[in-house]
Amino acid sequence: MKATPSPQQLKHEKQLAAEAALRWVRSGMLLGLGSGSTAALFISQLGAAVRAGQYQIQAVATSLASEALAAKPGFRW
């Protein structure tokens, strides 16, 4: 029987998943920004990379929460 991961472990694993997803992004892509806590981590990381000039992308949000996160100041979609 597997032990249930701690909240800290779960948060760490979600962070790793968001980082792994970001490695698949390439400039010129049209991305669908998903919903949920892991997607929020990805959107935040993606926004930082876009602001840093790493990527030039277009994005479409799948929820109002994702859209609001992506619309924070500094995002250049």
Backbone as a printed PyTorch tensor [residue, N CA C, xyz], in Angstrom:
tensor([[[  0.8380,  -1.1650,   0.0000],
         [  0.0000,   0.0000,   0.0000],
         [  0.8940,   1.2410,   0.0000]],

        [[  0.6060,   2.1790,  -0.8930],
         [  1.3920,   3.4040,  -0.9860],
         [  0.9320,   4.4260,   0.0350]],

        [[  1.8890,   5.1600,   0.5730],
         [  1.5570,   6.2290,   1.5140],
         [  1.0400,   7.4380,   0.7350]],

        [[  0.1210,   8.1600,   1.3320],
         [ -0.4010,   9.3840,   0.7370],
         [  0.6720,  10.4600,   0.8330]],

        [[  0.9530,  11.1510,  -0.2950],
         [  1.9880,  12.1920,  -0.2440],
         [  1.5520,  13.3570,   0.6430]],

        [[  2.5320,  13.9690,   1.2770],
         [  2.2550,  15.1330,   2.1150],
         [  1.8860,  16.3130,   1.2230]],

        [[  1.2320,  17.3310,   1.7670],
         [  0.9170,  18.5180,   0.9640],
         [  2.1680,  19.1570,   0.3540]],

        [[  3.2690,  19.1490,   1.0840],
         [  4.5130,  19.7130,   0.5640],
         [  5.0330,  18.8870,  -0.6170]],

        [[  4.9570,  17.5650,  -0.4980],
         [  5.4030,  16.6940,  -1.5850],
         [  4.5220,  16.8700,  -2.8090]],

        [[  3.2280,  16.9750,  -2.6000],
         [  2.3020,  17.1720,  -3.7090],
         [  2.5790,  18.4930,  -4.4200]],

        [[  2.8050,  19.5510,  -3.6480],
         [  3.1210,  20.8510,  -4.2400],
         [  4.4200,  20.7780,  -5.0400]],

        [[  5.4200,  20.1000,  -4.4980],
         [  6.6920,  19.9360,  -5.1940],
         [  6.5030,  19.1760,  -6.5130]],

        [[  5.7200,  18.1170,  -6.4880],
         [  5.4750,  17.3290,  -7.6960],
         [  4.7270,  18.1480,  -8.7540]],

        [[  3.7900,  18.9810,  -8.3270],
         [  3.0750,  19.8490,  -9.2670],
         [  4.0290,  20.8550,  -9.8800]],

        [[  4.9420,  21.3900,  -9.0750],
         [  5.9380,  22.3340,  -9.5760],
         [  6.8140,  21.6660, -10.6290]],

        [[  7.2320,  20.4320, -10.3600],
         [  8.0440,  19.6870, -11.3230],
         [  7.2740,  19.4290, -12.6130]],

        [[  5.9890,  19.1280, -12.5030],
         [  5.1600,  18.8980, -13.6960],
         [  5.0490,  20.1710, -14.5280]],

        [[  4.8710,  21.3180, -13.8690],
         [  4.7830,  22.5920, -14.5800],
         [  6.1010,  22.8980, -15.2850]],

        [[  7.2230,  22.6470, -14.6100],
         [  8.5350,  22.8730, -15.2200],
         [  8.7440,  21.9590, -16.4240]],

        [[  8.3130,  20.7110, -16.3100],
         [  8.4510,  19.7700, -17.4290],
         [  7.6110,  20.2180, -18.6190]],

        [[  6.4040,  20.6960, -18.3610],
         [  5.5370,  21.1650, -19.4460],
         [  6.1510,  22.3740, -20.1410]],

        [[  6.7810,  23.2470, -19.3780],
         [  7.3870,  24.4470, -19.9580],
         [  8.5040,  24.0960, -20.9380]],

        [[  9.1770,  22.9930, -20.7080],
         [ 10.2590,  22.5740, -21.6180],
         [  9.7380,  22.2030, -23.0130]],

        [[  8.4540,  21.9520, -23.1500],
         [  7.8760,  21.6190, -24.4450],
         [  7.4830,  22.8560, -25.2530]],

        [[  7.4870,  24.0250, -24.6350],
         [  7.0490,  25.2580, -25.2900],
         [  8.1220,  25.7490, -26.2530]],

        [[  7.6730,  26.2300, -27.4160],
         [  8.5490,  26.8320, -28.4160],
         [  7.9030,  28.1220, -28.8920]],

        [[  8.7320,  29.0930, -29.2480],
         [  8.2020,  30.3410, -29.8030],
         [  7.3530,  30.0380, -31.0260]],

        [[  6.3130,  30.8230, -31.1800],
         [  5.4070,  30.6630, -32.3080],
         [  4.2310,  29.7510, -32.0260]],

        [[  4.2400,  29.0820, -30.9030],
         [  3.1500,  28.1630, -30.5740],
         [  1.8830,  28.9120, -30.1940]],

        [[  0.7530,  28.2650, -30.4270],
         [ -0.5340,  28.6710, -29.8780],
         [ -0.8200,  27.6860, -28.7600]],

        [[ -0.8810,  28.1790, -27.5320],
         [ -1.0450,  27.3100, -26.3720],
         [ -2.4330,  27.4380, -25.7700]],

        [[ -2.9820,  26.3240, -25.3480],
         [ -4.1880,  26.3200, -24.5450],
         [ -3.7630,  26.3110, -23.0850]],

        [[ -4.1800,  27.3230, -22.3490],
         [ -3.8260,  27.4150, -20.9370],
         [ -4.9040,  26.7240, -20.1250]],

        [[ -4.5610,  25.6090, -19.5350],
         [ -5.5160,  24.8030, -18.8060],
         [ -5.9710,  25.4000, -17.4910]],

        [[ -6.6700,  24.6060, -16.7270],
         [ -7.2460,  25.0360, -15.4540],
         [ -6.7160,  24.1680, -14.3310]],

        [[ -6.7530,  24.7000, -13.1340],
         [ -6.3450,  23.9390, -11.9650],
         [ -5.0360,  24.4450, -11.3880]],

        [[ -4.6470,  23.8390, -10.2770],
         [ -3.4760,  24.3340,  -9.5470],
         [ -2.1700,  24.0920, -10.2920]],

        [[ -2.0300,  22.9730, -10.9680],
         [ -0.8030,  22.7200, -11.7190],
         [ -0.7330,  23.6300, -12.9320]],

        [[ -1.8490,  23.8490, -13.6080],
         [ -1.8910,  24.7740, -14.7370],
         [ -1.5370,  26.1850, -14.2890]],

        [[ -1.9770,  26.5780, -13.1120],
         [ -1.6540,  27.9160, -12.5940],
         [ -0.1510,  28.0660, -12.3990]],

        [[  0.4990,  27.0370, -11.8980],
         [  1.9560,  27.0760, -11.7540],
         [  2.6240,  27.2140, -13.1230]],

        [[  2.1240,  26.4580, -14.1050],
         [  2.6620,  26.5310, -15.4630],
         [  2.4660,  27.9290, -16.0470]],

        [[  1.2890,  28.4960, -15.8900],
         [  1.0000,  29.8240, -16.4450],
         [  1.9340,  30.8620, -15.8220]],

        [[  2.1660,  30.7650, -14.5390],
         [  3.0770,  31.7020, -13.8790],
         [  4.4970,  31.5670, -14.4170]],

        [[  4.9590,  30.3380, -14.5790],
         [  6.3040,  30.1150, -15.1220],
         [  6.3860,  30.5770, -16.5690]],

        [[  5.3560,  30.2890, -17.3400],
         [  5.3220,  30.7090, -18.7350],
         [  5.3500,  32.2290, -18.8410]],

        [[  4.5770,  32.8980, -18.0090],
         [  4.5560,  34.3560, -18.0160],
         [  5.9250,  34.9400, -17.7310]],

        [[  6.6350,  34.3540, -16.7670],
         [  7.9840,  34.8270, -16.4500],
         [  8.9130,  34.6270, -17.6460]],

        [[  8.7910,  33.4910, -18.3180],
         [  9.6410,  33.2210, -19.4860],
         [  9.3110,  34.1620, -20.6400]],

        [[  8.0360,  34.4680, -20.8320],
         [  7.6250,  35.4040, -21.8840],
         [  8.1620,  36.7950, -21.5700]],

        [[  8.0320,  37.2330, -20.3340],
         [  8.5450,  38.5480, -19.9310],
         [ 10.0540,  38.6380, -20.1270]],

        [[ 10.7460,  37.5230, -19.9100],
         [ 12.2010,  37.4860, -20.0610],
         [ 12.6180,  37.4240, -21.5270]],

        [[ 11.6380,  37.3300, -22.4270],
         [ 11.9440,  37.2880, -23.8540],
         [ 12.3020,  35.9150, -24.3830]],

        [[ 12.0830,  34.8810, -23.5820],
         [ 12.3830,  33.5150, -24.0040],
         [ 11.4580,  33.0260, -25.1060]],

        [[ 10.1920,  33.4140, -25.0250],
         [  9.1870,  32.9180, -25.9510],
         [  8.3200,  34.0540, -26.4640]],

        [[  7.8600,  33.8890, -27.6890],
         [  6.7960,  34.7100, -28.2520],
         [  5.7080,  33.7190, -28.6530]],

        [[  4.6000,  33.7760, -27.9420],
         [  3.5380,  32.7970, -28.1480],
         [  2.1890,  33.4930, -28.2180]],

        [[  1.1930,  32.7250, -28.5860],
         [ -0.2030,  33.1200, -28.4620],
         [ -0.8390,  32.1080, -27.5250]],

        [[ -1.8190,  32.5630, -26.7490],
         [ -2.4350,  31.6610, -25.7810],
         [ -3.9350,  31.8880, -25.7050]],

        [[ -4.6400,  30.7910, -25.4210],
         [ -6.0770,  30.8090, -25.2170],
         [ -6.3390,  30.1210, -23.8840]],

        [[ -7.0810,  30.7800, -23.0080],
         [ -7.3650,  30.2130, -21.6920],
         [ -8.6190,  29.3460, -21.7380]],

        [[ -8.6130,  28.2870, -20.9350],
         [ -9.7620,  27.3860, -20.8740],
         [-10.7080,  27.7260, -19.7320]],

        [[-10.3420,  28.7230, -18.9280],
         [-11.2100,  29.1270, -17.8140],
         [-10.9960,  30.6040, -17.5160]],

        [[-11.9400,  31.1780, -16.8030],
         [-11.8070,  32.5780, -16.4010],
         [-10.6460,  32.7510, -15.4240]],

        [[-10.4210,  31.7710, -14.5650],
         [ -9.3090,  31.8590, -13.6180],
         [ -7.9690,  31.8620, -14.3490]],

        [[ -7.8270,  31.0020, -15.3440],
         [ -6.5880,  30.9680, -16.1240],
         [ -6.4130,  32.2550, -16.9150]],

        [[ -7.5030,  32.7590, -17.4620],
         [ -7.4480,  34.0170, -18.2080],
         [ -7.0210,  35.1660, -17.2930]],

        [[ -7.5560,  35.2030, -16.0910],
         [ -7.2070,  36.2620, -15.1420],
         [ -5.7340,  36.1740, -14.7480]],

        [[ -5.2340,  34.9770, -14.5320],
         [ -3.8250,  34.8030, -14.1880],
         [ -2.9290,  35.2540, -15.3380]],

        [[ -3.3070,  34.8900, -16.5560],
         [ -2.5160,  35.2620, -17.7280],
         [ -2.6160,  36.7490, -18.0440]],

        [[ -3.6530,  37.4030, -17.5410],
         [ -3.8480,  38.8290, -17.8240],
         [ -3.1620,  39.7290, -16.8030]],

        [[ -2.4610,  39.1530, -15.8410],
         [ -1.7730,  39.9750, -14.8490],
         [ -0.7450,  40.8600, -15.5370]],

        [[ -0.4550,  42.0170, -14.9600],
         [  0.5100,  42.9330, -15.5760],
         [  1.8410,  42.2460, -15.8640]],

        [[  2.3810,  42.5500, -17.0040],
         [  3.6580,  41.9950, -17.3900],
         [  3.5700,  40.8640, -18.4010]],

        [[  2.4020,  40.2550, -18.5240],
         [  2.2390,  39.2120, -19.5310],
         [  2.0940,  39.8690, -20.8900]],

        [[  2.7860,  39.3310, -21.8670],
         [  2.6920,  39.8600, -23.2370],
         [  2.2380,  38.7170, -24.1430]],

        [[  0.9710,  38.5370, -24.2790],
         [  0.4530,  37.4410, -25.1210],
         [  0.1900,  37.9450, -26.5140]]])
